[in-house]
Amino acid sequence: MKKKIHSESEMVRAVQELERGINAEVVARDHGASRSSLYNWKSKYSGMEVSQVKRLKELEEENLKL
């Protein structure tokens, strides 16, 4: 199966839908991801907003440079 790459903002939106109580099957179908991917995203991005994820990404890149 071909891997599909999702942006961080798409991942955060999917996690937010899960947190609102929408069924995982529906969210997975809408975003073209598997349920296991959703739960992995949830463990990483739970409680975050898109702006926070972008800032986290910037900090990780800065740390790699150091």
Predicted model as a PDB file, atoms N, CA, C, CB and O in Angstrom, pLDDT in the B-factor column:
MODEL        1                                                                  
ATOM      1  N   MET A   1       0.835  -1.180   0.000  1.00 52.00           N  
ATOM      2  CA  MET A   1       0.000   0.000   0.000  1.00 52.00           C  
ATOM      3  C   MET A   1       0.882   1.248   0.000  1.00 52.00           C  
ATOM      4  CB  MET A   1      -0.951  -0.004   1.214  1.00 52.00           C  
ATOM      5  O   MET A   1       1.872   1.314   0.729  1.00 52.00           O  
ATOM      6  N   LYS A   2       0.526   2.213  -0.802  1.00 59.00           N  
ATOM      7  CA  LYS A   2       1.286   3.443  -0.919  1.00 59.00           C  
ATOM      8  C   LYS A   2       1.079   4.319   0.317  1.00 59.00           C  
ATOM      9  CB  LYS A   2       0.883   4.202  -2.190  1.00 59.00           C  
ATOM     10  O   LYS A   2      -0.044   4.492   0.791  1.00 59.00           O  
ATOM     11  N   LYS A   3       2.183   4.865   0.826  1.00 64.00           N  
ATOM     12  CA  LYS A   3       2.085   5.750   1.979  1.00 64.00           C  
ATOM     13  C   LYS A   3       1.596   7.114   1.535  1.00 64.00           C  
ATOM     14  CB  LYS A   3       3.438   5.868   2.700  1.00 64.00           C  
ATOM     15  O   LYS A   3       2.034   7.651   0.518  1.00 64.00           O  
ATOM     16  N   LYS A   4       0.684   7.660   2.316  1.00 66.00           N  
ATOM     17  CA  LYS A   4       0.195   8.998   2.045  1.00 66.00           C  
ATOM     18  C   LYS A   4       0.673   9.901   3.169  1.00 66.00           C  
ATOM     19  CB  LYS A   4      -1.360   9.025   1.915  1.00 66.00           C  
ATOM     20  O   LYS A   4       0.477   9.598   4.346  1.00 66.00           O  
ATOM     21  N   ILE A   5       1.288  10.989   2.809  1.00 84.00           N  
ATOM     22  CA  ILE A   5       1.828  11.894   3.812  1.00 84.00           C  
ATOM     23  C   ILE A   5       0.808  12.983   4.099  1.00 84.00           C  
ATOM     24  CB  ILE A   5       3.171  12.504   3.347  1.00 84.00           C  
ATOM     25  O   ILE A   5       0.315  13.651   3.190  1.00 84.00           O  
ATOM     26  N   HIS A   6       0.501  13.150   5.380  1.00 87.00           N  
ATOM     27  CA  HIS A   6      -0.430  14.179   5.828  1.00 87.00           C  
ATOM     28  C   HIS A   6       0.354  15.295   6.495  1.00 87.00           C  
ATOM     29  CB  HIS A   6      -1.492  13.594   6.797  1.00 87.00           C  
ATOM     30  O   HIS A   6       1.376  15.050   7.136  1.00 87.00           O  
ATOM     31  N   SER A   7      -0.124  16.512   6.343  1.00 87.00           N  
ATOM     32  CA  SER A   7       0.526  17.631   7.019  1.00 87.00           C  
ATOM     33  C   SER A   7       0.146  17.620   8.488  1.00 87.00           C  
ATOM     34  CB  SER A   7       0.138  18.979   6.365  1.00 87.00           C  
ATOM     35  O   SER A   7      -0.820  16.972   8.892  1.00 87.00           O  
ATOM     36  N   GLU A   8       0.923  18.351   9.283  1.00 85.00           N  
ATOM     37  CA  GLU A   8       0.640  18.416  10.711  1.00 85.00           C  
ATOM     38  C   GLU A   8      -0.723  19.029  10.978  1.00 85.00           C  
ATOM     39  CB  GLU A   8       1.717  19.212  11.427  1.00 85.00           C  
ATOM     40  O   GLU A   8      -1.422  18.616  11.903  1.00 85.00           O  
ATOM     41  N   SER A   9      -1.104  20.009  10.174  1.00 87.00           N  
ATOM     42  CA  SER A   9      -2.412  20.640  10.394  1.00 87.00           C  
ATOM     43  C   SER A   9      -3.550  19.653  10.139  1.00 87.00           C  
ATOM     44  CB  SER A   9      -2.572  21.873   9.487  1.00 87.00           C  
ATOM     45  O   SER A   9      -4.557  19.678  10.847  1.00 87.00           O  
ATOM     46  N   GLU A  10      -3.403  18.785   9.135  1.00 90.00           N  
ATOM     47  CA  GLU A  10      -4.413  17.757   8.885  1.00 90.00           C  
ATOM     48  C   GLU A  10      -4.481  16.772  10.040  1.00 90.00           C  
ATOM     49  CB  GLU A  10      -4.115  17.015   7.580  1.00 90.00           C  
ATOM     50  O   GLU A  10      -5.562  16.331  10.431  1.00 90.00           O  
ATOM     51  N   MET A  11      -3.316  16.430  10.583  1.00 91.00           N  
ATOM     52  CA  MET A  11      -3.278  15.504  11.705  1.00 91.00           C  
ATOM     53  C   MET A  11      -3.957  16.109  12.933  1.00 91.00           C  
ATOM     54  CB  MET A  11      -1.829  15.122  12.031  1.00 91.00           C  
ATOM     55  O   MET A  11      -4.712  15.428  13.628  1.00 91.00           O  
ATOM     56  N   VAL A  12      -3.689  17.384  13.199  1.00 91.00           N  
ATOM     57  CA  VAL A  12      -4.284  18.054  14.359  1.00 91.00           C  
ATOM     58  C   VAL A  12      -5.795  18.135  14.196  1.00 91.00           C  
ATOM     59  CB  VAL A  12      -3.688  19.469  14.545  1.00 91.00           C  
ATOM     60  O   VAL A  12      -6.532  17.906  15.155  1.00 91.00           O  
ATOM     61  N   ARG A  13      -6.264  18.457  12.996  1.00 91.00           N  
ATOM     62  CA  ARG A  13      -7.712  18.518  12.758  1.00 91.00           C  
ATOM     63  C   ARG A  13      -8.371  17.163  13.007  1.00 91.00           C  
ATOM     64  CB  ARG A  13      -7.999  18.984  11.323  1.00 91.00           C  
ATOM     65  O   ARG A  13      -9.455  17.088  13.585  1.00 91.00           O  
ATOM     66  N   ALA A  14      -7.709  16.101  12.567  1.00 93.00           N  
ATOM     67  CA  ALA A  14      -8.258  14.759  12.778  1.00 93.00           C  
ATOM     68  C   ALA A  14      -8.312  14.434  14.268  1.00 93.00           C  
ATOM     69  CB  ALA A  14      -7.414  13.703  12.032  1.00 93.00           C  
ATOM     70  O   ALA A  14      -9.295  13.865  14.743  1.00 93.00           O  
ATOM     71  N   VAL A  15      -7.271  14.790  15.001  1.00 93.00           N  
ATOM     72  CA  VAL A  15      -7.244  14.543  16.443  1.00 93.00           C  
ATOM     73  C   VAL A  15      -8.328  15.355  17.142  1.00 93.00           C  
ATOM     74  CB  VAL A  15      -5.861  14.885  17.027  1.00 93.00           C  
ATOM     75  O   VAL A  15      -8.974  14.859  18.065  1.00 93.00           O  
ATOM     76  N   GLN A  16      -8.529  16.586  16.715  1.00 92.00           N  
ATOM     77  CA  GLN A  16      -9.575  17.418  17.309  1.00 92.00           C  
ATOM     78  C   GLN A  16     -10.956  16.810  17.077  1.00 92.00           C  
ATOM     79  CB  GLN A  16      -9.520  18.838  16.732  1.00 92.00           C  
ATOM     80  O   GLN A  16     -11.815  16.870  17.956  1.00 92.00           O  
ATOM     81  N   GLU A  17     -11.172  16.226  15.903  1.00 93.00           N  
ATOM     82  CA  GLU A  17     -12.441  15.558  15.628  1.00 93.00           C  
ATOM     83  C   GLU A  17     -12.625  14.350  16.544  1.00 93.00           C  
ATOM     84  CB  GLU A  17     -12.511  15.125  14.156  1.00 93.00           C  
ATOM     85  O   GLU A  17     -13.724  14.110  17.046  1.00 93.00           O  
ATOM     86  N   LEU A  18     -11.556  13.595  16.760  1.00 92.00           N  
ATOM     87  CA  LEU A  18     -11.632  12.458  17.679  1.00 92.00           C  
ATOM     88  C   LEU A  18     -11.975  12.921  19.088  1.00 92.00           C  
ATOM     89  CB  LEU A  18     -10.308  11.683  17.688  1.00 92.00           C  
ATOM     90  O   LEU A  18     -12.779  12.292  19.775  1.00 92.00           O  
ATOM     91  N   GLU A  19     -11.363  14.025  19.517  1.00 91.00           N  
ATOM     92  CA  GLU A  19     -11.600  14.543  20.863  1.00 91.00           C  
ATOM     93  C   GLU A  19     -13.012  15.088  21.026  1.00 91.00           C  
ATOM     94  CB  GLU A  19     -10.594  15.627  21.189  1.00 91.00           C  
ATOM     95  O   GLU A  19     -13.535  15.121  22.140  1.00 91.00           O  
ATOM     96  N   ARG A  20     -13.638  15.517  19.927  1.00 92.00           N  
ATOM     97  CA  ARG A  20     -15.025  15.984  19.984  1.00 92.00           C  
ATOM     98  C   ARG A  20     -16.016  14.829  20.071  1.00 92.00           C  
ATOM     99  CB  ARG A  20     -15.339  16.835  18.766  1.00 92.00           C  
ATOM    100  O   ARG A  20     -17.207  15.045  20.297  1.00 92.00           O  
ATOM    101  N   GLY A  21     -15.526  13.602  19.893  1.00 92.00           N  
ATOM    102  CA  GLY A  21     -16.389  12.446  20.046  1.00 92.00           C  
ATOM    103  C   GLY A  21     -16.863  11.831  18.750  1.00 92.00           C  
ATOM    104  O   GLY A  21     -17.725  10.953  18.768  1.00 92.00           O  
ATOM    105  N   ILE A  22     -16.327  12.264  17.632  1.00 93.00           N  
ATOM    106  CA  ILE A  22     -16.697  11.673  16.348  1.00 93.00           C  
ATOM    107  C   ILE A  22     -16.060  10.284  16.256  1.00 93.00           C  
ATOM    108  CB  ILE A  22     -16.245  12.584  15.150  1.00 93.00           C  
ATOM    109  O   ILE A  22     -14.920  10.088  16.676  1.00 93.00           O  
ATOM    110  N   ASN A  23     -16.783   9.351  15.720  1.00 93.00           N  
ATOM    111  CA  ASN A  23     -16.339   7.967  15.593  1.00 93.00           C  
ATOM    112  C   ASN A  23     -15.015   7.889  14.825  1.00 93.00           C  
ATOM    113  CB  ASN A  23     -17.417   7.122  14.888  1.00 93.00           C  
ATOM    114  O   ASN A  23     -14.833   8.569  13.815  1.00 93.00           O  
ATOM    115  N   ALA A  24     -14.096   7.054  15.314  1.00 93.00           N  
ATOM    116  CA  ALA A  24     -12.772   6.919  14.704  1.00 93.00           C  
ATOM    117  C   ALA A  24     -12.860   6.403  13.269  1.00 93.00           C  
ATOM    118  CB  ALA A  24     -11.902   5.982  15.538  1.00 93.00           C  
ATOM    119  O   ALA A  24     -12.067   6.806  12.419  1.00 93.00           O  
ATOM    120  N   GLU A  25     -13.809   5.524  12.995  1.00 94.00           N  
ATOM    121  CA  GLU A  25     -13.973   5.005  11.635  1.00 94.00           C  
ATOM    122  C   GLU A  25     -14.328   6.130  10.659  1.00 94.00           C  
ATOM    123  CB  GLU A  25     -15.063   3.914  11.605  1.00 94.00           C  
ATOM    124  O   GLU A  25     -13.809   6.180   9.543  1.00 94.00           O  
ATOM    125  N   VAL A  26     -15.207   7.022  11.085  1.00 94.00           N  
ATOM    126  CA  VAL A  26     -15.634   8.134  10.236  1.00 94.00           C  
ATOM    127  C   VAL A  26     -14.473   9.092   9.998  1.00 94.00           C  
ATOM    128  CB  VAL A  26     -16.824   8.881  10.873  1.00 94.00           C  
ATOM    129  O   VAL A  26     -14.241   9.523   8.868  1.00 94.00           O  
ATOM    130  N   VAL A  27     -13.747   9.425  11.058  1.00 93.00           N  
ATOM    131  CA  VAL A  27     -12.607  10.337  10.935  1.00 93.00           C  
ATOM    132  C   VAL A  27     -11.547   9.730  10.029  1.00 93.00           C  
ATOM    133  CB  VAL A  27     -12.006  10.657  12.322  1.00 93.00           C  
ATOM    134  O   VAL A  27     -10.993  10.419   9.173  1.00 93.00           O  
ATOM    135  N   ALA A  28     -11.263   8.451  10.210  1.00 93.00           N  
ATOM    136  CA  ALA A  28     -10.255   7.780   9.385  1.00 93.00           C  
ATOM    137  C   ALA A  28     -10.653   7.806   7.914  1.00 93.00           C  
ATOM    138  CB  ALA A  28     -10.056   6.328   9.852  1.00 93.00           C  
ATOM    139  O   ALA A  28      -9.816   8.074   7.051  1.00 93.00           O  
ATOM    140  N   ARG A  29     -11.909   7.534   7.624  1.00 93.00           N  
ATOM    141  CA  ARG A  29     -12.384   7.541   6.246  1.00 93.00           C  
ATOM    142  C   ARG A  29     -12.291   8.945   5.644  1.00 93.00           C  
ATOM    143  CB  ARG A  29     -13.828   7.027   6.176  1.00 93.00           C  
ATOM    144  O   ARG A  29     -11.854   9.111   4.505  1.00 93.00           O  
ATOM    145  N   ASP A  30     -12.706   9.955   6.417  1.00 92.00           N  
ATOM    146  CA  ASP A  30     -12.695  11.329   5.915  1.00 92.00           C  
ATOM    147  C   ASP A  30     -11.288  11.834   5.623  1.00 92.00           C  
ATOM    148  CB  ASP A  30     -13.364  12.247   6.913  1.00 92.00           C  
ATOM    149  O   ASP A  30     -11.087  12.602   4.682  1.00 92.00           O  
ATOM    150  N   HIS A  31     -10.314  11.410   6.422  1.00 91.00           N  
ATOM    151  CA  HIS A  31      -8.948  11.903   6.263  1.00 91.00           C  
ATOM    152  C   HIS A  31      -8.046  10.948   5.492  1.00 91.00           C  
ATOM    153  CB  HIS A  31      -8.350  12.170   7.608  1.00 91.00           C  
ATOM    154  O   HIS A  31      -6.879  11.261   5.255  1.00 91.00           O  
ATOM    155  N   GLY A  32      -8.561   9.806   5.103  1.00 90.00           N  
ATOM    156  CA  GLY A  32      -7.781   8.857   4.316  1.00 90.00           C  
ATOM    157  C   GLY A  32      -6.636   8.243   5.098  1.00 90.00           C  
ATOM    158  O   GLY A  32      -5.545   8.045   4.562  1.00 90.00           O  
ATOM    159  N   ALA A  33      -6.884   7.940   6.364  1.00 91.00           N  
ATOM    160  CA  ALA A  33      -5.863   7.343   7.211  1.00 91.00           C  
ATOM    161  C   ALA A  33      -6.442   6.110   7.895  1.00 91.00           C  
ATOM    162  CB  ALA A  33      -5.341   8.363   8.257  1.00 91.00           C  
ATOM    163  O   ALA A  33      -7.655   5.900   7.902  1.00 91.00           O  
ATOM    164  N   SER A  34      -5.565   5.309   8.464  1.00 92.00           N  
ATOM    165  CA  SER A  34      -6.036   4.142   9.199  1.00 92.00           C  
ATOM    166  C   SER A  34      -6.337   4.528  10.642  1.00 92.00           C  
ATOM    167  CB  SER A  34      -4.994   3.005   9.147  1.00 92.00           C  
ATOM    168  O   SER A  34      -5.899   5.575  11.118  1.00 92.00           O  
ATOM    169  N   ARG A  35      -7.082   3.683  11.327  1.00 92.00           N  
ATOM    170  CA  ARG A  35      -7.397   3.953  12.731  1.00 92.00           C  
ATOM    171  C   ARG A  35      -6.134   3.971  13.570  1.00 92.00           C  
ATOM    172  CB  ARG A  35      -8.376   2.909  13.276  1.00 92.00           C  
ATOM    173  O   ARG A  35      -6.011   4.775  14.495  1.00 92.00           O  
ATOM    174  N   SER A  36      -5.191   3.086  13.253  1.00 93.00           N  
ATOM    175  CA  SER A  36      -3.945   3.064  14.027  1.00 93.00           C  
ATOM    176  C   SER A  36      -3.160   4.353  13.846  1.00 93.00           C  
ATOM    177  CB  SER A  36      -3.083   1.869  13.619  1.00 93.00           C  
ATOM    178  O   SER A  36      -2.535   4.838  14.789  1.00 93.00           O  
ATOM    179  N   SER A  37      -3.188   4.908  12.645  1.00 92.00           N  
ATOM    180  CA  SER A  37      -2.528   6.200  12.418  1.00 92.00           C  
ATOM    181  C   SER A  37      -3.190   7.294  13.239  1.00 92.00           C  
ATOM    182  CB  SER A  37      -2.559   6.569  10.925  1.00 92.00           C  
ATOM    183  O   SER A  37      -2.512   8.149  13.808  1.00 92.00           O  
ATOM    184  N   LEU A  38      -4.512   7.266  13.298  1.00 92.00           N  
ATOM    185  CA  LEU A  38      -5.231   8.263  14.094  1.00 92.00           C  
ATOM    186  C   LEU A  38      -4.819   8.208  15.556  1.00 92.00           C  
ATOM    187  CB  LEU A  38      -6.738   8.055  13.972  1.00 92.00           C  
ATOM    188  O   LEU A  38      -4.600   9.248  16.178  1.00 92.00           O  
ATOM    189  N   TYR A  39      -4.714   7.030  16.099  1.00 91.00           N  
ATOM    190  CA  TYR A  39      -4.357   6.909  17.504  1.00 91.00           C  
ATOM    191  C   TYR A  39      -2.892   7.279  17.748  1.00 91.00           C  
ATOM    192  CB  TYR A  39      -4.626   5.493  17.990  1.00 91.00           C  
ATOM    193  O   TYR A  39      -2.551   7.784  18.817  1.00 91.00           O  
ATOM    194  N   ASN A  40      -2.031   7.031  16.765  1.00 92.00           N  
ATOM    195  CA  ASN A  40      -0.646   7.501  16.878  1.00 92.00           C  
ATOM    196  C   ASN A  40      -0.598   9.020  16.863  1.00 92.00           C  
ATOM    197  CB  ASN A  40       0.218   6.931  15.738  1.00 92.00           C  
ATOM    198  O   ASN A  40       0.134   9.631  17.642  1.00 92.00           O  
ATOM    199  N   TRP A  41      -1.379   9.630  15.975  1.00 91.00           N  
ATOM    200  CA  TRP A  41      -1.448  11.089  15.927  1.00 91.00           C  
ATOM    201  C   TRP A  41      -2.005  11.640  17.223  1.00 91.00           C  
ATOM    202  CB  TRP A  41      -2.302  11.552  14.748  1.00 91.00           C  
ATOM    203  O   TRP A  41      -1.545  12.668  17.718  1.00 91.00           O  
ATOM    204  N   LYS A  42      -2.999  10.953  17.772  1.00 92.00           N  
ATOM    205  CA  LYS A  42      -3.619  11.410  19.011  1.00 92.00           C  
ATOM    206  C   LYS A  42      -2.608  11.414  20.151  1.00 92.00           C  
ATOM    207  CB  LYS A  42      -4.818  10.527  19.370  1.00 92.00           C  
ATOM    208  O   LYS A  42      -2.597  12.335  20.967  1.00 92.00           O  
ATOM    209  N   SER A  43      -1.766  10.395  20.211  1.00 91.00           N  
ATOM    210  CA  SER A  43      -0.764  10.349  21.272  1.00 91.00           C  
ATOM    211  C   SER A  43       0.262  11.467  21.129  1.00 91.00           C  
ATOM    212  CB  SER A  43      -0.062   9.000  21.273  1.00 91.00           C  
ATOM    213  O   SER A  43       0.829  11.920  22.123  1.00 91.00           O  
ATOM    214  N   LYS A  44       0.501  11.909  19.908  1.00 88.00           N  
ATOM    215  CA  LYS A  44       1.501  12.957  19.674  1.00 88.00           C  
ATOM    216  C   LYS A  44       0.906  14.361  19.731  1.00 88.00           C  
ATOM    217  CB  LYS A  44       2.165  12.745  18.329  1.00 88.00           C  
ATOM    218  O   LYS A  44       1.537  15.264  20.280  1.00 88.00           O  
ATOM    219  N   TYR A  45      -0.288  14.570  19.182  1.00 87.00           N  
ATOM    220  CA  TYR A  45      -0.845  15.907  19.016  1.00 87.00           C  
ATOM    221  C   TYR A  45      -2.062  16.207  19.888  1.00 87.00           C  
ATOM    222  CB  TYR A  45      -1.213  16.104  17.599  1.00 87.00           C  
ATOM    223  O   TYR A  45      -2.718  17.228  19.683  1.00 87.00           O  
ATOM    224  N   SER A  46      -2.375  15.359  20.838  1.00 87.00           N  
ATOM    225  CA  SER A  46      -3.552  15.574  21.664  1.00 87.00           C  
ATOM    226  C   SER A  46      -3.454  16.880  22.452  1.00 87.00           C  
ATOM    227  CB  SER A  46      -3.743  14.402  22.616  1.00 87.00           C  
ATOM    228  O   SER A  46      -2.452  17.145  23.116  1.00 87.00           O  
ATOM    229  N   GLY A  47      -4.506  17.687  22.368  1.00 86.00           N  
ATOM    230  CA  GLY A  47      -4.562  18.947  23.106  1.00 86.00           C  
ATOM    231  C   GLY A  47      -3.814  20.101  22.461  1.00 86.00           C  
ATOM    232  O   GLY A  47      -3.707  21.172  23.059  1.00 86.00           O  
ATOM    233  N   MET A  48      -3.296  19.912  21.263  1.00 85.00           N  
ATOM    234  CA  MET A  48      -2.521  20.963  20.600  1.00 85.00           C  
ATOM    235  C   MET A  48      -3.353  21.641  19.519  1.00 85.00           C  
ATOM    236  CB  MET A  48      -1.231  20.384  19.991  1.00 85.00           C  
ATOM    237  O   MET A  48      -4.280  21.056  18.959  1.00 85.00           O  
ATOM    238  N   GLU A  49      -2.998  22.878  19.247  1.00 87.00           N  
ATOM    239  CA  GLU A  49      -3.572  23.632  18.141  1.00 87.00           C  
ATOM    240  C   GLU A  49      -2.565  23.626  16.993  1.00 87.00           C  
ATOM    241  CB  GLU A  49      -3.934  25.096  18.573  1.00 87.00           C  
ATOM    242  O   GLU A  49      -1.405  23.262  17.184  1.00 87.00           O  
ATOM    243  N   VAL A  50      -3.000  24.022  15.820  1.00 85.00           N  
ATOM    244  CA  VAL A  50      -2.136  24.020  14.632  1.00 85.00           C  
ATOM    245  C   VAL A  50      -0.932  24.930  14.850  1.00 85.00           C  
ATOM    246  CB  VAL A  50      -2.926  24.470  13.380  1.00 85.00           C  
ATOM    247  O   VAL A  50       0.185  24.572  14.475  1.00 85.00           O  
ATOM    248  N   SER A  51      -1.140  26.093  15.446  1.00 88.00           N  
ATOM    249  CA  SER A  51      -0.030  27.032  15.668  1.00 88.00           C  
ATOM    250  C   SER A  51       1.004  26.431  16.617  1.00 88.00           C  
ATOM    251  CB  SER A  51      -0.554  28.370  16.236  1.00 88.00           C  
ATOM    252  O   SER A  51       2.202  26.655  16.441  1.00 88.00           O  
ATOM    253  N   GLN A  52       0.567  25.683  17.605  1.00 88.00           N  
ATOM    254  CA  GLN A  52       1.491  25.054  18.540  1.00 88.00           C  
ATOM    255  C   GLN A  52       2.319  23.975  17.853  1.00 88.00           C  
ATOM    256  CB  GLN A  52       0.728  24.460  19.721  1.00 88.00           C  
ATOM    257  O   GLN A  52       3.498  23.801  18.161  1.00 88.00           O  
ATOM    258  N   VAL A  53       1.707  23.258  16.930  1.00 84.00           N  
ATOM    259  CA  VAL A  53       2.419  22.209  16.204  1.00 84.00           C  
ATOM    260  C   VAL A  53       3.486  22.834  15.307  1.00 84.00           C  
ATOM    261  CB  VAL A  53       1.434  21.355  15.365  1.00 84.00           C  
ATOM    262  O   VAL A  53       4.597  22.314  15.204  1.00 84.00           O  
ATOM    263  N   LYS A  54       3.151  23.942  14.662  1.00 86.00           N  
ATOM    264  CA  LYS A  54       4.128  24.618  13.812  1.00 86.00           C  
ATOM    265  C   LYS A  54       5.309  25.108  14.638  1.00 86.00           C  
ATOM    266  CB  LYS A  54       3.476  25.792  13.068  1.00 86.00           C  
ATOM    267  O   LYS A  54       6.457  24.999  14.209  1.00 86.00           O  
ATOM    268  N   ARG A  55       5.030  25.649  15.825  1.00 90.00           N  
ATOM    269  CA  ARG A  55       6.099  26.120  16.712  1.00 90.00           C  
ATOM    270  C   ARG A  55       6.961  24.956  17.184  1.00 90.00           C  
ATOM    271  CB  ARG A  55       5.509  26.867  17.922  1.00 90.00           C  
ATOM    272  O   ARG A  55       8.184  25.081  17.256  1.00 90.00           O  
ATOM    273  N   LEU A  56       6.342  23.833  17.504  1.00 86.00           N  
ATOM    274  CA  LEU A  56       7.072  22.639  17.907  1.00 86.00           C  
ATOM    275  C   LEU A  56       8.000  22.177  16.794  1.00 86.00           C  
ATOM    276  CB  LEU A  56       6.102  21.519  18.289  1.00 86.00           C  
ATOM    277  O   LEU A  56       9.148  21.811  17.048  1.00 86.00           O  
ATOM    278  N   LYS A  57       7.509  22.192  15.573  1.00 86.00           N  
ATOM    279  CA  LYS A  57       8.318  21.786  14.419  1.00 86.00           C  
ATOM    280  C   LYS A  57       9.531  22.709  14.254  1.00 86.00           C  
ATOM    281  CB  LYS A  57       7.463  21.794  13.130  1.00 86.00           C  
ATOM    282  O   LYS A  57      10.637  22.243  13.982  1.00 86.00           O  
ATOM    283  N   GLU A  58       9.315  24.024  14.421  1.00 90.00           N  
ATOM    284  CA  GLU A  58      10.413  24.984  14.325  1.00 90.00           C  
ATOM    285  C   GLU A  58      11.462  24.730  15.398  1.00 90.00           C  
ATOM    286  CB  GLU A  58       9.884  26.413  14.440  1.00 90.00           C  
ATOM    287  O   GLU A  58      12.660  24.777  15.120  1.00 90.00           O  
ATOM    288  N   LEU A  59      11.021  24.461  16.617  1.00 92.00           N  
ATOM    289  CA  LEU A  59      11.948  24.199  17.709  1.00 92.00           C  
ATOM    290  C   LEU A  59      12.746  22.917  17.485  1.00 92.00           C  
ATOM    291  CB  LEU A  59      11.194  24.115  19.021  1.00 92.00           C  
ATOM    292  O   LEU A  59      13.937  22.862  17.791  1.00 92.00           O  
ATOM    293  N   GLU A  60      12.089  21.888  16.950  1.00 91.00           N  
ATOM    294  CA  GLU A  60      12.797  20.645  16.661  1.00 91.00           C  
ATOM    295  C   GLU A  60      13.875  20.862  15.602  1.00 91.00           C  
ATOM    296  CB  GLU A  60      11.811  19.566  16.198  1.00 91.00           C  
ATOM    297  O   GLU A  60      14.974  20.320  15.713  1.00 91.00           O  
ATOM    298  N   GLU A  61      13.562  21.656  14.575  1.00 93.00           N  
ATOM    299  CA  GLU A  61      14.556  21.938  13.527  1.00 93.00           C  
ATOM    300  C   GLU A  61      15.709  22.758  14.090  1.00 93.00           C  
ATOM    301  CB  GLU A  61      13.904  22.685  12.343  1.00 93.00           C  
ATOM    302  O   GLU A  61      16.866  22.529  13.737  1.00 93.00           O  
ATOM    303  N   GLU A  62      15.399  23.710  14.961  1.00 92.00           N  
ATOM    304  CA  GLU A  62      16.446  24.517  15.581  1.00 92.00           C  
ATOM    305  C   GLU A  62      17.359  23.668  16.458  1.00 92.00           C  
ATOM    306  CB  GLU A  62      15.827  25.639  16.407  1.00 92.00           C  
ATOM    307  O   GLU A  62      18.574  23.861  16.470  1.00 92.00           O  
ATOM    308  N   ASN A  63      16.769  22.729  17.190  1.00 93.00           N  
ATOM    309  CA  ASN A  63      17.567  21.844  18.028  1.00 93.00           C  
ATOM    310  C   ASN A  63      18.487  20.946  17.204  1.00 93.00           C  
ATOM    311  CB  ASN A  63      16.659  20.995  18.892  1.00 93.00           C  
ATOM    312  O   ASN A  63      19.599  20.637  17.633  1.00 93.00           O  
ATOM    313  N   LEU A  64      18.034  20.529  16.035  1.00 91.00           N  
ATOM    314  CA  LEU A  64      18.888  19.706  15.164  1.00 91.00           C  
ATOM    315  C   LEU A  64      20.110  20.482  14.688  1.00 91.00           C  
ATOM    316  CB  LEU A  64      18.091  19.203  13.955  1.00 91.00           C  
ATOM    317  O   LEU A  64      21.194  19.918  14.535  1.00 91.00           O  
ATOM    318  N   LYS A  65      19.926  21.789  14.455  1.00 90.00           N  
ATOM    319  CA  LYS A  65      21.043  22.618  14.019  1.00 90.00           C  
ATOM    320  C   LYS A  65      22.089  22.784  15.113  1.00 90.00           C  
ATOM    321  CB  LYS A  65      20.543  23.977  13.577  1.00 90.00           C  
ATOM    322  O   LYS A  65      23.286  22.880  14.842  1.00 90.00           O  
ATOM    323  N   LEU A  66      21.616  22.815  16.346  1.00 80.00           N  
ATOM    324  CA  LEU A  66      22.538  22.984  17.475  1.00 80.00           C  
ATOM    325  C   LEU A  66      23.223  21.666  17.733  1.00 80.00           C  
ATOM    326  CB  LEU A  66      21.801  23.481  18.751  1.00 80.00           C  
ATOM    327  O   LEU A  66      24.047  21.566  18.641  1.00 80.00           O  
TER     328      LEU A  66                                                      
ENDMDL                                                                          
END                                                                             
